[in-house]
């Protein structure tokens, strides 16, 4: 039972990673350092669309896994 809960927490972790990558890809993250912001902006202009697509795919996959995992835990 404890391994099931740990697996569910890991799935939520990957969902959070996907959300963070999506927010990065659309430029919603704030940076305290101007140099880091410029580097992130340059990287985002080169590969932002690919990161956005992969982040959305990761989030969709993890939501399905979480729903199925919770359904399995309940039954």
VENVENKA-V605596 format. One record per backbone hydrogen bond with DSSP energy under -1.0 kcal/mol. NH is the residue of the N-H (numbers start at 1). CO is the residue of the C=O. Records with the same first field share a line. If there is no record, write none. Layout:
NH=CO + CO
//
This chain:
5=1
6=2
7=3
8=4
9=5
10=6
11=7
12=8
13=9
14=10
15=11
16=12
17=13
18=14
19=15
20=16
21=17
22=18
23=19
24=20
25=21
26=22
28=23
37=33
38=34
39=35
40=36
41=37
42=38
43=39
44=40
45=41
46=42
47=43
48=44
51=47
52=48
53=49
54=50
55=51
56=52
57=53
58=54
59=55
60=56
61=57
62=58
63=59
64=60
65=61
66=62
67=63
68=64
69=65
70=66
71=67
72=68
73=69
74=70
75=71
//
